[in-house]
Amino acid sequence: MKVFFGVLVHLLAAANKTHWLWCGAVLLVLLLLAVLHHRWKDTPGKLRLWRLLCLLPLLICALHEWVCVGRDLLTLPWFIPMYLIAVLALVPVPFAKRKTGYRIAAVLTGSLSVLCGLVFFTISPNRFNHMRESYTESFHSMVQDLDRTYVLKEWKEVDFAALEAKYMPAVEQAEHAQNPTAFYEIVLLFCYELHDAHISVAGGMGAGTVASDIIPKAHEYGLAMIGLDSGEVIAVCTTEAVQRLGISDGTVITEWNGKPVQQAAEEDVADRGFPVKANADRVAAIYLSGTGGDTVEVSFLDAAGTEQTVTLRDLGQRHTQNEALALFRHRPQTTTDEERQAYRAQNFSAYMLDGKCGYLRLQEMTYSDSLVSLQHVRAELTGAQPEVQAMFREKLLDLQAQGMEYLVIDLRNNTGGFDEIGRGLCELLTDQDWYAQGLGIRKNGTCRSTADFIIRGTGEFAGLPVVALTNFRCCSAGDAAALYLSRLPNVTLAGITDPCGIDQGIGGGSMLSGGTVQVSYPFELVLNEVQEPNIDTRADRVSRNPVEVRIPFDREAAMRMFSGKEDYELQWAVRFLEEE
C-alpha cells in the first residue's frame, strides 16, 4: 500500500492542475443537475429546461477541446475520462420522469463520473496547446512550458531565458517569411541544446513544404567515416566511384575540406543533442562524411603511406551515411511497415548461439503493442511483476535445458518502455534485494521520492555468467535495465559506446503555431537511491551509466563490422564469456 499511495502522490504532483479546473467544472455541473432535478422534477416546464441543461457538460468539454486540444490528436486520448463524464450526464435524461429509473441512472452516472474524475485527476497531462499563436508567441509559450514543467531544468542547469534570447531572432525571421520548415528547424536546434534524448520535435502541418538552410543539408560523397580507438579515422562503406580515386574501406582519412579530420568533426558537425558527449564524439566522423558543399577536398594515406588529396562530388541521394549508422548500431534499416513489424517481432526472442551460449534479445521494454497494459498498471501501483518474471523464467529454463552455460543479453537499440520489465529480469539473475528506482516529485528545484521500487532477487540464475550488450541507442527503460544489470556480480555490461543516458517519465508536450511543430519532453521524475535523477546526464554530459568493459574498436573490428557485415560486438561477447 505504501507504493500505491506513493505512486498516487507522484501522479497527482505531475498532473496538470489547469485541466483539473475544467474537469472540476464538469463534475460541479453534474452535481448541480442532480440538485435541480430534485427541485424541478414535478414541474414540466422546468424539467424541459433541466434536460437542456444536461448538455452543459458536453458544451464545457467541447470548449475544452477547442481551447486545449485543437488538432493535437496525440493529446486527445488523455482527456477521454473527462469527456466520458459529459456523455454520462445524458444517461438520466430519458428517465427524468421515472422515479425508480432515474434513481438507478443517477447512481450509475454519479459512480462512474467519480471514477472517471479520479482517473483523470491522476493522468491529466502536461500538454499545452499554442496552435492559435504566432511563431514568436508559441515559441515563447513553449519555453515557458519547459521552464515550469521540465523535470531536469535544475539538474541540467538550463537557462531557458538565455536560450530563448539566442533563438528568438531566427524565429522572428521565420515568422516574417512564413517558413514552417525554418520554424521547425529552429525549435529542433533549441531542443538539441538540452541534450535530452527524451525531448522530441515532430514536424506537423506545413513543415517541410518550404526550403530552409538553417540546418545544413547532408551530402552524399560515396563514403562514410568512423573513428577508431587509436584516434585515426578510416573510410567505410565506400562506393566504386571513390575506390577508383584510391579510397577504399579501411583507408586512413587525414583531412576533410582542408582541416585535420578530428578538428573538422569537432567544428563542423552540428550538435544533435546526444546526452553523452563521448557517444556523440564516437559517431561524429559518420556525420562529418555528409558535410560540405557540391564538392569536398579529402586527404588520405595511400597504400605506400603517402598523403594524397582528391575532390569528391556530391552524388545526390544520401545512403552511405545511413548505411554506416545502421551497421555501427547493428540495426537493419527498415523502410516498410512489414519490415518494421518483422524487426519488432524479434523482441524477447531467445535461442542458443552455440552449444553453450544462450542469447536473449530485448529491443523494447513493452508488454504488447498497446501503450498501457493491465500488467503495467499493476506493476506501477504495487511494484510486482509476476508476468514478466514468468516470461523470462520460461525462456531461461528453456535455454538451460538446451545446455546454456552462459548468456548474452542484447540491449542494443532498446527503445525503452516500462522499467519493471528490466527489474523483473534482474530479479531472476540475483539473490540479493536492492534499491532500483523511485518515482518522485519536484518542488522548488529539489526532488524527493514518493514511491520506491526494490529489486527482490529470487536467486534462480544468480550463478549464470552474463554479458549485457548496450550502445548509444539503448534508451530510457532499456538504459535503466543496463544500469541494474551492471550492478549484478555475475553480469558484465559491455559496449563500444555507453547507453544513451536518459530515464525520466515522458508525457509533457507543447503544440506550436498552427500545428507546425510539436515538442514532447519528460515531466515525471525517476530518482535513484540518493534522490537524484536516475541515469540522466548533467550539464557536463558525462555518462552516469557507463559500460563496465569497453569493447575494443580497432581497424580489424571496423572491417569486420562495415565490410564483412559481421556482428562484431556479439562475437566479442561470446569470446569474453568463453575466456572469463
C-alpha positions in Angstrom: 0.0 0.0 0.0 2.9 2.3 0.6 4.0 2.1 -3.0 0.3 2.5 -4.1 -0.2 5.7 -2.3 3.3 7.0 -3.2 2.5 6.5 -6.9 -0.7 8.4 -6.5 1.1 11.3 -4.9 3.7 11.2 -7.7 0.9 11.2 -10.4 -1.1 14.0 -8.7 2.0 16.1 -8.3 2.9 15.7 -12.0 -0.6 16.2 -13.3 -1.7 19.5 -15.0 -3.8 21.4 -12.5 -5.3 23.6 -15.2 -7.1 20.6 -16.6 -8.4 19.8 -13.1 -10.4 23.0 -13.2 -12.1 22.0 -16.4 -12.9 18.6 -15.1 -14.0 20.1 -11.8 -16.4 22.4 -13.6 -17.9 19.4 -15.4 -18.4 17.5 -12.1 -19.8 20.6 -10.4 -22.4 21.0 -13.2 -23.3 17.3 -12.8 -23.9 17.9 -9.0 -26.0 21.0 -9.7 -28.1 19.0 -12.3 -28.8 16.4 -9.6 -29.9 19.2 -7.2 -32.1 20.9 -9.8 -33.7 17.6 -10.8 -34.7 17.1 -7.2 -36.4 20.5 -7.1 -37.8 20.6 -10.6 -38.9 17.0 -11.2 -42.6 17.8 -10.6 -42.7 21.0 -12.8 -42.9 20.1 -16.6 -41.6 23.4 -17.9 -38.6 23.3 -15.6 -38.0 19.7 -16.3 -37.7 20.5 -20.0 -35.1 23.2 -19.1 -33.3 20.6 -17.0 -33.0 18.3 -20.0 -31.4 21.1 -22.0 -29.0 21.9 -19.1 -27.8 18.3 -19.2 -26.0 19.4 -22.4 -23.8 21.8 -20.4 -21.1 19.2 -19.6 -20.8 18.5 -23.3 -20.5 22.2 -24.1 -17.8 22.6 -21.5 -15.9 19.6 -22.9 -16.3 21.0 -26.5 -14.9 24.3 -25.3 -12.0 22.5 -23.6 -11.3 20.5 -26.8 -11.3 23.7 -28.8 -9.0 25.6 -26.4 -6.7 22.9 -25.1 -6.6 20.2 -27.7 -7.4 21.6 -31.1 -5.9 19.4 -33.8 -3.4 17.8 -31.4 -4.7 14.3 -31.8 -1.9 12.8 -29.8 -3.2 14.6 -26.7 -6.9 13.8 -27.2 -6.8 10.2 -25.6 -5.6 11.7 -22.3 -8.9 13.6 -22.0 -11.3 10.7 -22.7 -12.1 10.2 -18.9 -13.3 13.8 -18.6 -15.2 13.7 -21.9 -16.9 10.5 -20.8 -18.3 12.3 -17.8 -20.0 14.7 -20.1 -21.6 11.8 -22.0 -22.7 10.1 -18.7 -24.6 13.3 -17.9 -27.1 12.4 -20.6 -27.8 8.9 -19.2 -30.5 10.1 -16.7 -32.3 12.3 -19.3 -34.7 9.6 -20.7 -35.6 8.6 -17.1 -36.3 12.1 -15.8 -40.0 11.4 -15.0 -39.5 7.9 -13.7 -38.7 7.7 -10.0 -37.0 4.3 -9.9 -35.4 4.6 -13.4 -34.0 8.0 -12.6 -32.5 6.8 -9.3 -30.8 3.9 -10.9 -29.5 6.1 -13.8 -28.4 8.8 -11.4 -26.5 6.4 -9.1 -24.8 4.8 -12.2 -23.9 8.2 -13.6 -22.6 9.5 -10.3 -20.5 6.5 -9.5 -18.9 6.2 -13.0 -18.4 10.0 -13.1 -16.5 10.0 -9.8 -14.4 7.1 -11.1 -13.6 8.9 -14.3 -12.8 12.0 -12.4 -10.3 10.2 -10.1 -8.7 8.6 -13.2 -8.4 12.0 -14.9 -7.0 13.8 -11.9 -4.1 11.2 -11.9 -3.4 11.3 -15.6 -4.1 14.9 -16.5 -1.3 15.6 -18.9 1.2 18.5 -19.0 0.4 19.1 -22.6 -0.2 22.7 -23.9 -1.9 23.9 -27.0 -0.4 27.1 -28.6 -1.7 26.4 -32.1 -3.6 29.7 -32.3 -0.5 31.7 -31.5 2.1 33.1 -34.0 5.5 31.6 -34.4 7.1 34.0 -31.9 4.2 33.8 -29.4 4.1 30.0 -29.4 7.9 29.7 -29.2 7.8 31.9 -26.1 4.9 29.9 -24.7 6.8 26.6 -25.3 9.9 28.0 -23.4 7.6 29.0 -20.5 6.1 25.5 -20.5 9.5 23.9 -20.3 10.7 26.4 -17.7 7.8 25.4 -15.4 7.4 21.7 -16.0 10.6 20.2 -17.5 11.8 18.0 -14.6 15.5 18.3 -15.4 15.7 22.1 -15.6 17.8 22.4 -12.3 19.7 19.1 -12.9 21.0 20.2 -16.3 21.4 23.8 -15.2 19.3 25.1 -18.1 18.9 28.9 -18.5 15.7 29.0 -20.6 15.7 32.8 -20.8 19.1 32.8 -22.3 18.2 30.1 -24.8 15.1 31.9 -25.8 17.0 35.1 -26.4 19.5 33.2 -28.5 16.9 31.7 -30.9 14.1 34.3 -30.9 15.7 36.4 -33.7 15.7 33.4 -36.0 12.1 32.6 -35.0 11.2 36.2 -35.9 12.8 35.8 -39.4 10.9 32.5 -39.9 7.7 34.2 -38.9 8.3 37.1 -41.3 9.0 34.7 -44.1 6.1 32.4 -43.0 8.5 29.4 -43.4 7.2 26.5 -41.3 10.3 24.4 -42.1 12.6 27.0 -40.8 10.5 27.3 -37.7 10.6 23.6 -37.2 14.4 23.5 -37.6 14.9 26.4 -35.1 12.8 24.6 -32.5 14.8 21.4 -33.1 18.2 23.2 -32.6 16.8 24.8 -29.4 15.8 21.4 -28.0 19.2 19.8 -29.0 20.8 22.2 -26.6 19.1 20.5 -23.7 20.9 17.2 -24.5 18.0 15.0 -23.5 17.0 12.3 -26.0 13.6 12.1 -24.3 12.9 15.5 -25.9 11.5 15.0 -29.4 10.4 17.5 -32.0 7.9 16.5 -34.6 7.0 18.5 -37.7 3.3 19.0 -38.3 1.2 20.7 -40.9 3.2 22.8 -43.3 6.6 21.8 -42.1 8.8 20.5 -44.9 6.9 22.5 -47.6 9.2 25.5 -47.8 13.0 25.2 -48.2 15.3 26.2 -45.3 19.0 26.3 -44.9 19.1 26.7 -41.1 20.1 23.0 -40.7 22.7 22.3 -43.4 21.8 19.6 -46.0 23.6 16.3 -45.7 25.6 15.3 -48.9 26.5 12.0 -50.4 30.1 11.7 -51.4 30.3 8.0 -51.8 31.9 7.1 -48.4 31.4 7.2 -44.7 34.0 7.5 -41.9 34.4 6.1 -38.4 36.9 6.9 -35.7 38.9 4.2 -34.1 40.2 3.8 -30.5 43.6 4.9 -31.8 42.3 8.3 -32.8 42.6 7.5 -36.5 39.6 8.0 -38.8 39.1 5.5 -41.6 36.8 5.3 -44.6 34.0 2.7 -44.6 31.0 1.9 -46.9 33.0 3.2 -49.9 31.4 3.2 -53.4 33.2 2.2 -56.6 33.5 5.8 -57.7 35.5 6.7 -54.5 37.5 3.5 -54.8 38.7 4.5 -58.3 40.2 7.6 -56.7 42.2 5.5 -54.2 40.0 5.4 -51.2 38.7 2.0 -50.1 37.3 0.6 -46.8 40.0 1.0 -44.2 41.8 3.9 -45.8 43.0 6.4 -43.2 41.5 9.9 -43.8 43.7 12.7 -42.6 41.9 15.9 -43.7 38.3 16.9 -44.6 37.8 20.1 -46.5 41.3 21.4 -45.6 41.1 20.6 -41.9 42.5 17.7 -39.9 39.7 15.3 -39.7 39.3 15.3 -36.0 39.2 19.1 -35.9 36.6 19.1 -38.7 34.5 16.6 -36.8 34.6 18.8 -33.7 34.0 22.1 -35.5 31.7 21.2 -38.5 29.4 18.5 -37.2 26.3 20.1 -35.8 25.2 19.3 -32.2 22.5 16.6 -32.4 21.5 16.6 -28.8 23.3 13.4 -27.7 23.1 13.3 -23.8 26.5 11.7 -23.5 29.3 13.6 -25.3 31.5 10.6 -25.6 28.8 8.9 -27.7 28.5 11.9 -29.9 32.2 12.0 -30.4 32.3 8.3 -31.4 29.8 8.8 -34.3 30.9 12.4 -35.3 33.0 11.1 -38.2 30.0 9.4 -39.7 28.1 12.6 -39.7 31.1 14.5 -40.9 31.1 12.4 -44.0 28.0 14.2 -45.1 29.1 17.8 -44.5 30.5 20.1 -47.2 29.2 21.6 -50.4 28.8 20.4 -54.0 32.4 19.2 -53.7 34.7 18.4 -50.8 38.5 18.1 -50.6 39.6 14.8 -48.9 43.2 13.9 -47.9 44.1 10.3 -47.2 47.0 7.9 -46.9 47.6 5.7 -49.9 48.9 2.1 -49.8 52.5 3.5 -49.5 51.6 5.7 -46.6 51.8 8.9 -48.7 49.2 11.6 -48.2 47.0 12.2 -51.3 44.2 14.7 -51.8 41.2 14.2 -54.1 38.0 16.1 -54.8 34.7 14.3 -54.1 31.5 15.5 -55.7 28.0 15.3 -54.2 26.4 12.3 -55.8 22.8 13.2 -54.8 20.7 10.7 -52.9 22.3 10.1 -49.5 22.8 6.5 -48.5 26.3 5.6 -47.2 25.9 7.7 -44.0 22.7 5.9 -43.2 24.3 2.5 -44.1 27.2 3.2 -41.8 25.0 4.2 -38.9 22.9 1.1 -39.3 25.9 -1.1 -39.4 27.5 0.6 -36.4 24.3 0.2 -34.4 23.8 -3.3 -35.8 20.2 -2.4 -36.6 18.8 -3.2 -40.0 17.3 -0.3 -42.0 13.5 -0.7 -42.1 11.6 1.3 -44.6 8.2 -0.5 -44.8 5.6 -1.4 -42.2 6.3 -5.1 -42.9 10.0 -4.7 -42.2 9.4 -2.8 -39.0 6.9 -5.4 -37.8 9.3 -8.2 -38.5 12.0 -6.4 -36.6 9.8 -5.7 -33.6 8.7 -9.4 -33.6 12.2 -10.3 -32.5 11.7 -8.6 -29.2 12.3 -11.1 -26.2 13.5 -13.7 -28.7 15.8 -16.3 -27.0 17.9 -19.0 -28.7 21.3 -20.7 -28.4 24.2 -19.1 -30.3 26.3 -22.3 -29.9 26.3 -25.4 -27.7 27.0 -23.3 -24.5 26.0 -19.7 -25.1 22.4 -18.6 -24.8 21.1 -15.3 -26.3 18.2 -13.1 -25.1 17.2 -10.0 -27.1 15.5 -7.0 -25.6 14.6 -4.4 -28.2 11.9 -2.6 -26.3 10.5 -2.8 -22.8 6.8 -3.3 -23.6 4.2 -6.0 -22.9 2.4 -5.6 -26.2 1.6 -3.1 -28.9 -0.7 -1.2 -26.5 0.7 1.9 -24.8 -0.5 0.8 -21.4 -1.4 -2.7 -20.2 -3.1 -4.0 -17.1 0.2 -5.7 -16.2 1.9 -2.3 -16.3 -0.7 -0.6 -14.2 -0.4 -3.3 -11.5 3.4 -3.2 -11.6 3.3 0.6 -11.4 1.0 0.6 -8.4 2.4 -2.3 -6.5 6.0 -2.9 -7.8 5.2 -6.6 -8.5 5.8 -8.0 -12.0 4.9 -11.8 -11.9 4.1 -12.0 -15.6 7.5 -10.5 -16.5 9.3 -12.9 -14.2 7.3 -15.9 -15.6 8.1 -15.0 -19.2 11.8 -14.6 -18.6 12.0 -17.7 -16.3 10.4 -19.8 -19.0 12.9 -18.5 -21.6 15.9 -19.0 -19.4 14.9 -22.5 -18.3 14.4 -23.5 -22.0 17.9 -22.2 -22.8 19.3 -24.1 -19.8 17.6 -27.3 -21.0 19.5 -26.8 -24.3 22.8 -26.7 -22.5 23.3 -23.0 -21.7 26.3 -22.3 -19.5 26.4 -18.5 -20.1 24.2 -15.9 -21.6 24.3 -12.7 -23.8 21.5 -10.2 -23.1 21.3 -7.8 -26.1 20.1 -4.4 -25.1 21.4 -2.6 -28.2 19.0 -0.1 -29.7 16.4 -0.7 -27.0 13.8 2.0 -27.4 12.6 1.8 -23.8 9.1 1.3 -22.4 8.4 0.1 -18.9 11.1 -0.1 -16.2 9.5 -3.1 -14.4 10.4 -5.4 -17.3 14.1 -4.8 -16.7 13.6 -5.1 -12.9 11.8 -8.4 -13.4 14.7 -9.9 -15.4 17.2 -8.7 -12.8 15.3 -10.4 -10.0 16.0 -13.8 -11.6 19.7 -13.1 -12.0 20.4 -12.1 -8.4 19.9 -13.5 -4.9 20.1 -10.0 -3.3 17.5 -7.3 -2.6 18.5 -3.7 -3.5 17.0 -0.4 -4.4 16.2 0.1 -8.1 14.5 3.5 -8.5 11.9 5.8 -7.1 9.1 7.9 -8.5 9.5 11.5 -7.3 8.1 15.0 -7.1 9.9 18.2 -8.0 9.3 21.2 -5.8 11.2 24.5 -5.6 14.1 22.9 -7.6 14.5 19.9 -5.3 13.5 16.3 -5.7 12.2 13.6 -3.3 10.9 10.1 -3.9 7.3 9.2 -3.0 7.3 5.6 -4.2 10.3 3.3 -4.1 10.8 0.2 -6.2 13.0 -2.7 -4.9 14.6 -5.5 -6.9 13.9 -8.6 -4.9 16.3 -11.4 -6.0 15.0 -14.9 -6.4 18.5 -16.4 -6.9 17.3 -18.8 -9.6 20.0 -17.8 -12.1 22.3 -15.8 -9.8 25.3 -18.0 -10.8 24.8 -17.6 -14.6 27.7 -15.7 -16.2 26.2 -12.9 -18.4 27.3 -10.2 -20.8 24.8 -7.4 -21.4 25.5 -5.6 -24.7 24.5 -2.0 -24.9 25.1 1.0 -27.2 24.3 4.7 -27.6 20.8 3.9 -28.8 19.8 2.0 -25.7 17.4 4.4 -24.1 15.0 5.1 -21.2 13.8 1.8 -19.7 16.5 0.0 -21.7 19.0 2.4 -20.2 17.7 1.5 -16.7 17.9 -2.2 -17.4 21.5 -1.7 -18.4 22.2 0.1 -15.1 20.5 -2.6 -13.0 22.2 -5.4 -14.8 25.6 -3.8 -14.4 25.2 -3.9 -10.6 25.0 -7.7 -10.6 28.2 -9.6 -9.8 27.5 -12.2 -12.5 26.8 -9.6 -15.2 29.2 -7.6 -17.3 27.8 -4.5 -19.1 29.8 -4.1 -22.3 29.7 -2.0 -25.5 31.7 0.2 -27.8 29.6 3.1 -26.6 27.8 3.9 -23.4 23.9 3.7 -23.2 22.0 6.8 -24.2 21.8 8.5 -20.8 18.0 9.1 -20.1 15.4 7.6 -17.8 12.7 10.1 -16.9 9.0 9.7 -17.4 7.8 11.3 -20.7 4.4 12.9 -21.3 4.8 16.6 -21.4 4.3 18.5 -24.6 3.6 21.7 -26.4 1.8 22.1 -29.7 3.1 25.2 -31.5 1.7 27.7 -34.0 -0.7 26.2 -36.5 0.3 22.6 -35.6 3.6 23.1 -37.5 5.7 21.7 -34.6 5.1 19.5 -31.6 7.6 19.3 -28.7 7.4 16.4 -26.3 9.5 16.2 -23.1 9.8 14.4 -19.8 7.7 15.7 -16.8 7.7 12.8 -14.4 10.7 12.3 -12.1 12.5 8.9 -11.8 15.1 9.1 -9.0 17.9 6.9 -7.7 18.6 5.9 -4.1 20.2 9.3 -3.2 17.2 11.2 -4.6 18.9 12.4 -7.8 17.5 11.9 -11.3 18.2 8.3 -12.3 20.9 8.0 -15.1 20.3 11.3 -16.9 23.4 13.3 -17.6 24.1 16.7 -16.1 25.4 19.8 -18.0 28.9 18.2 -18.3 27.3 15.4 -20.5 29.4 12.7 -18.7 27.7 9.3 -18.7 26.4 8.3 -15.3 25.7 4.7 -16.6 29.0 3.8 -18.4 29.8 0.3 -19.6 32.0 -1.8 -17.3 34.1 -3.2 -20.2 34.7 -1.1 -23.3 34.7 -3.4 -26.4 37.9 -2.6 -28.3 37.3 -0.9 -31.7 40.3 -1.1 -34.0 40.8 -1.3 -37.7 40.1 -5.1 -37.8 36.9 -4.6 -35.8 35.8 -1.9 -38.2 36.5 -4.0 -41.2 34.5 -6.9 -39.8 31.6 -4.7 -38.9 31.4 -2.5 -42.1 32.9 -4.6 -44.8 32.2 -8.1 -43.5 28.7 -7.1 -42.2 29.5 -9.2 -39.1 28.1 -8.7 -35.6 31.5 -7.9 -34.1 30.1 -7.0 -30.7 28.2 -10.2 -30.3 31.2 -12.2 -31.4 33.3 -10.4 -28.8 30.7 -11.1 -26.1 30.8 -14.8 -26.8 34.6 -14.9 -26.7 34.6 -12.9 -23.5 32.3 -15.4 -21.8 34.3 -18.3 -23.0 37.5 -16.9 -21.7 36.2 -15.5 -18.4 
